[in-house]
Structures are given as C-alpha cells and as structure tokens.
Amino acid sequence: KANQRFKVNLGTGYTEPGMGELYYNWEMYAGSPMGLERARLGYYFVGNPNLKPEKSLNFDLGYEGESKDGRDSYRINAFHNRIDNYMTTYFTGYLMDFHPEISADARWLLPPDMIYSFKNIGQAEITGLEAEVRHQISPFWNVKLGYTWLHAINKSDPLMPDRLIDRPKHKIDIGFSYENKQYGWSGQIWGDYYIDMLDSNTLANSANYYPVEPNAAVNSNKVYQSKTFGIWNLMIQKQLSPDAMVYFGINNLFNHRDDDRATQERVYRFGANFKFDTSGSKKSLLTNGTTEMGAQEEALLNKFLARPFDESKAMGVNLIGDYQLRWTA
C-alpha cells in the first residue's frame, strides 16, 4: 500500500577506539564531602592503548505507515546486533590515593579516587524492539510516544555483569509539538525516560563513598547500581522571516541531578539563525523579505559574501562566524 512500508536491513559496522579511550590520564575530583566521617570518592580514568576496534553484524526489520488523513503515523522495528571486541568503560576495583599522608580523621577532605579504564569484553549481543506512534491532536498540536525494549548482554567476560552497563532495559520517549505557520511560532517539549540501567559511574553497596563498607564493590566483584531517571527539554521558536529565526530553549527542564553521572544542571539557551543568500533569493533583508531587494543592497551583499582574496592583507587572525555567551549559576 502507498502509505505502508516494510523494511529489512543487513549491514556490518566498525568502530575505532577514541584518543581518550586509548590514552586518558585524567582525574575527576570527588563531589562535596558528606561529613566528617563520609566522603564521596573521586574518579581517575586511565586509557588502554591495547584496545581493539569493534566489529559488528547488524540486522533489523521494520514496518511503518500513515493513516489516510495523515493525522497518525506509526512504526515498529526489531533489531539484533552481534558485536566482537565490544568496548566499555569499567571500574577496575582499585583506588588511587594521592594523599596517603592524611590522617584517617581528615580523610574526608581529600578522599581517594576510583580507578576507571576501558576494555574489550569479547562478544556482546544487543537485541531490541522499538515502537513509535504520532498523532495530530489539532491543526497546531502533535503528540509522540515511543518505547524501546533492550536486551543487551555480555557474552564472554566473566568479570563484567551479564548485562551491558549504561544500556537501559526500557526507554520511553514522550513529546508534544506545536506549529502555527501563520504567525511563525513553533515549539517542542519532550522527555526521555531510562528505566533499569546499570550505571557505570555508580557502585552499589555504598562503594562510592569513603570509607567503603564491608561487602562493597571495591577490590571484589564490581557491582553497578541500577538507575531509573528522566530528562525533559523545551524549545520555542519564532520565524521572523523565511531567512530569520530566533529561539529559546531549556535543557534539563526539571533540573534532574546526578553527581555520579555528572548530569548537567538546567541550562537556558537563546539564539538566532539568519540566512544570507543572494544566489537565488532577491528578497530584501531590510524588510524581512516583504519586498524585493534593491540594486544597491544586492551589490553590497554580494561584495560581503563573495569578497575576493586579498593578497596584500598582512598575516594575522580574524574571528568570524558564531559567537556564543554562556552563564551558569
């Protein structure tokens, strides 16, 4: 049928380790001390120059379509990936103490760091099912609901959990969007929920704190904590003309905090996009495209955009392009 499709894909993948994974030698300091007797451990990342590239075989099949009136769309996709030399970060089980001279009663001021590194775990398999539906509520409003079930397993490394870390069992995506073309307003609010994910940066049994408790993960089995959390974001846009748009956005709308995962706090974003193009458009930038561009304006803009190379110009550095200002409080 014209508005329904069945898709099948088969492919291979190849992923090289990055510079950080190979040669990291970096410390992330601990969070705020918990008190005179408890302190959060820091992180010390060490690269592994012996990492091998990942190689994968990927298969997926899917079905998607739209309703006749165009108000509803849907898709469902099943996939299976087999990965050799799967790369992962992991806690080595040991601590790095840069200040052994500090007495035990002052240890909370400068606690040790957990030593993290990267390794290949041999073979991994990732099997999953994705589904998504979209519905047009009104001429201006649309809603989206998505769900992913993931079965990500370690097939060969007995020192790592049976499940791959940082891979949630379930993921839910919720989104609402608004668009009014007549007045140029549009916006989106969306949330991503991660359910039952083994967090590589958080150890169970209070092993993220100093002193560690008996039966904790340090120098024994690496037990990672399961986490469930959601992040919401907001974006509002105003189209001033076909070539000009301003926007306002908020990342992490409800300010979800996780010191172990170093989740970024609520961030406000302001911006503007302008398009300067004389190759096909003859509309005036001075009038936001409501009138034709005059000969003088076109000549000035052409000179600005297509300035010839100046061989007499002295050597130096010029700053051009996008300027951004960020403030965090």
C-alpha positions in Angstrom: 0.0 0.0 0.0 1.1 3.5 -0.7 1.1 4.6 2.9 2.6 1.4 4.4 6.2 0.1 4.1 8.1 -3.0 5.2 11.9 -2.6 5.6 14.8 -5.0 6.0 18.4 -4.0 6.6 21.6 -6.0 7.0 24.9 -4.4 7.5 28.3 -4.5 9.2 29.9 -1.9 11.5 33.4 -1.0 12.5 34.3 1.3 15.4 37.8 2.5 16.3 38.6 3.5 19.9 39.0 7.2 20.5 42.0 9.1 21.8 40.5 9.3 25.2 39.8 5.6 25.5 43.4 4.9 24.4 45.4 7.5 26.3 43.3 9.0 29.1 45.2 10.1 32.2 42.6 12.3 33.8 41.1 12.8 37.3 37.6 14.0 38.2 37.5 15.2 41.7 35.1 13.9 44.2 31.8 15.7 45.0 31.1 17.6 48.1 32.0 15.7 51.3 29.2 14.1 53.1 30.5 14.9 56.6 33.4 14.4 58.9 33.2 10.6 58.6 31.9 10.1 55.0 33.2 11.4 51.7 32.3 10.7 48.0 35.1 9.0 46.1 36.5 10.7 43.0 37.2 9.2 39.6 40.6 8.5 38.0 40.4 7.5 34.3 43.3 5.6 32.7 43.4 4.9 28.9 44.1 1.5 27.4 46.3 1.6 24.4 45.7 -2.1 23.7 42.0 -1.6 22.8 40.9 -3.4 19.6 38.3 -2.0 17.2 34.7 -3.1 17.5 33.3 -5.2 14.6 29.6 -5.8 14.4 26.9 -7.5 12.3 23.6 -5.7 12.4 20.1 -6.9 11.3 16.8 -5.1 11.6 13.3 -5.3 10.1 10.5 -2.8 10.5 7.0 -1.9 9.5 5.8 1.7 9.2 2.9 3.7 7.8 0.5 6.6 8.0 -3.3 6.9 8.2 -5.1 8.1 5.1 -5.9 11.5 6.5 -2.2 12.0 7.6 -3.0 12.6 11.2 -1.5 9.4 12.5 1.8 7.6 11.8 3.4 4.6 13.3 6.5 2.4 13.1 7.8 -0.7 14.8 11.3 -2.1 14.4 13.1 -5.2 15.6 16.9 -5.4 15.6 19.7 -7.7 16.5 23.4 -6.7 16.7 26.3 -9.1 17.3 29.5 -7.2 18.3 33.0 -8.5 18.6 35.5 -6.7 20.8 32.7 -4.6 22.4 34.3 -1.6 24.1 33.2 -0.5 27.5 34.3 1.7 30.4 34.6 -0.2 33.7 35.7 0.2 37.4 38.9 -1.7 37.9 38.1 -2.4 41.6 41.1 -0.3 42.9 41.6 3.1 44.4 44.1 5.8 43.7 45.2 7.6 46.8 47.2 10.8 46.1 47.4 11.8 49.8 48.3 8.8 51.9 49.9 11.1 54.4 46.5 12.5 55.6 45.3 11.0 58.8 42.0 9.0 58.9 40.0 11.7 60.7 40.8 14.2 57.9 40.4 11.8 55.0 37.0 13.3 54.1 38.8 16.4 52.9 40.7 14.6 50.1 39.2 11.1 49.6 40.8 8.6 47.2 39.7 8.1 43.5 38.1 5.1 42.0 40.3 3.9 39.1 38.4 3.5 35.8 39.6 2.3 32.5 38.4 0.9 29.1 38.5 -2.7 27.8 37.1 -5.0 25.2 34.8 -7.7 26.6 34.9 -10.0 23.6 31.4 -10.7 22.4 28.2 -8.8 23.1 24.7 -9.0 21.7 22.1 -6.3 21.6 18.5 -7.3 20.7 15.7 -4.9 20.9 12.2 -3.7 19.8 11.3 -0.1 19.0 7.8 1.3 18.6 6.5 4.8 18.0 3.2 6.4 17.3 2.4 10.0 16.4 -1.0 11.7 16.5 -2.1 15.1 15.3 -4.4 16.4 18.1 -5.4 19.6 16.3 -4.2 21.7 13.4 -1.4 23.0 15.6 -0.6 20.3 18.1 1.1 16.9 17.7 2.0 14.2 20.3 4.5 11.4 20.1 5.0 8.3 22.2 7.9 5.9 21.7 9.1 2.8 23.6 12.2 0.7 23.3 12.9 -2.7 24.9 16.6 -3.6 25.0 18.2 -6.9 25.8 22.0 -6.0 25.9 24.1 -8.9 27.2 27.8 -9.6 27.8 28.5 -13.0 26.2 32.2 -13.6 27.2 33.6 -11.5 30.1 33.1 -13.2 33.5 34.5 -10.1 35.3 31.7 -7.9 34.0 27.9 -8.0 34.7 25.8 -10.2 32.4 24.1 -7.1 31.2 26.0 -4.3 29.4 26.4 -1.3 31.5 24.8 2.1 30.6 22.2 0.3 28.5 18.6 0.7 29.9 16.2 -2.3 29.7 13.4 0.1 28.8 13.3 3.6 27.3 10.2 5.8 26.9 10.1 8.9 24.8 7.2 11.4 25.2 6.9 14.6 23.1 4.5 17.4 22.3 5.0 19.8 19.4 3.2 23.0 18.3 3.4 24.8 15.0 1.5 27.8 13.8 2.7 28.7 10.3 0.5 31.8 10.0 2.2 33.5 12.9 5.6 31.8 12.7 5.5 30.2 16.2 6.6 26.6 16.9 7.7 24.7 19.9 8.5 21.3 21.4 8.6 19.8 24.8 10.0 16.2 25.1 11.2 13.8 27.8 13.3 10.7 27.7 13.0 8.1 30.5 15.7 5.5 31.1 14.4 2.5 33.1 16.6 -0.1 34.9 20.1 0.9 33.6 23.3 -0.3 35.2 25.2 3.0 35.7 28.9 2.6 35.1 29.7 5.5 37.3 27.7 4.4 40.3 28.6 1.4 42.5 26.2 -0.5 44.7 26.5 -1.2 48.4 27.7 2.3 49.2 31.0 1.7 47.4 31.0 5.2 46.0 31.9 6.6 49.4 34.9 6.5 51.7 35.4 4.6 53.9 33.8 1.8 51.9 31.5 -0.6 53.7 32.1 -4.4 54.0 30.8 -6.4 51.0 31.2 -3.3 48.9 32.4 -3.5 45.3 35.9 -2.2 45.9 38.6 -5.0 45.4 35.8 -7.6 44.8 33.0 -8.1 42.3 32.2 -4.9 40.5 28.5 -4.3 41.3 26.9 -1.4 39.5 23.8 0.4 40.7 20.6 0.2 38.7 19.1 3.6 37.9 15.8 4.9 36.5 15.6 8.6 35.6 14.0 11.0 33.0 15.2 14.2 31.4 12.9 16.8 29.9 13.7 19.6 27.4 11.9 22.6 26.0 12.4 24.6 22.8 10.4 27.6 21.5 11.0 29.1 18.1 9.7 32.2 16.3 10.2 32.6 12.5 10.7 36.3 11.8 11.0 35.8 8.0 11.9 33.0 5.6 15.6 33.8 6.4 15.5 34.7 10.1 14.5 32.8 13.2 15.0 33.2 16.9 14.7 30.6 19.6 14.6 30.0 23.3 15.3 26.6 25.0 15.8 24.9 28.3 17.8 21.7 28.7 17.0 19.5 31.7 13.8 21.4 32.4 13.2 19.9 35.9 16.8 20.1 36.9 17.4 16.4 37.4 20.6 16.0 39.4 23.0 13.0 39.4 26.6 13.8 40.7 27.8 10.3 39.7 26.8 10.7 36.1 27.8 14.4 36.1 24.4 15.3 34.8 24.4 18.9 33.6 22.1 21.3 35.5 19.3 23.2 34.0 20.6 25.2 31.0 18.8 28.1 29.3 19.6 28.7 25.6 18.9 31.8 23.5 19.8 32.1 19.9 19.1 33.4 16.4 19.6 32.0 12.9 20.0 34.2 9.9 20.4 33.1 6.3 22.4 35.3 3.8 21.9 34.0 0.3 21.9 36.0 -2.9 22.3 33.1 -5.3 18.6 32.6 -5.8 16.7 34.9 -3.4 16.0 38.5 -4.4 14.1 39.4 -1.3 15.3 42.3 0.9 16.8 41.6 4.2 16.0 45.1 5.4 12.3 44.4 5.2 12.3 40.7 6.3 11.6 39.5 2.8 8.4 41.5 2.3 9.8 43.5 -0.7 12.3 42.9 -3.5 16.0 43.6 -2.9 17.2 46.8 -4.4 20.3 47.1 -6.7 22.4 48.9 -4.1 21.6 46.3 -1.3 22.3 43.4 -3.7 25.6 44.9 -4.7 26.6 45.4 -1.0 25.6 41.9 0.0 27.3 40.3 -3.0 30.5 42.1 -2.0 30.2 40.9 1.6 29.6 37.3 0.7 31.9 36.9 -2.3 34.8 39.1 -1.3 37.9 38.2 -3.4 41.1 37.0 -1.7 43.2 40.0 -0.7 46.9 39.1 -1.3 48.1 42.4 0.2 46.5 41.7 3.6 49.0 41.2 6.4 49.3 37.9 8.3 47.0 37.7 11.3 44.0 36.1 12.9 40.4 37.2 12.3 37.5 36.0 14.4 34.4 35.3 12.2 31.2 33.2 12.5 29.2 32.2 15.5 29.7 34.0 18.9 28.2 32.4 22.0 27.9 33.5 25.6 27.1 31.1 28.4 26.4 31.8 32.0 25.9 29.1 34.6 24.7 29.8 38.1 
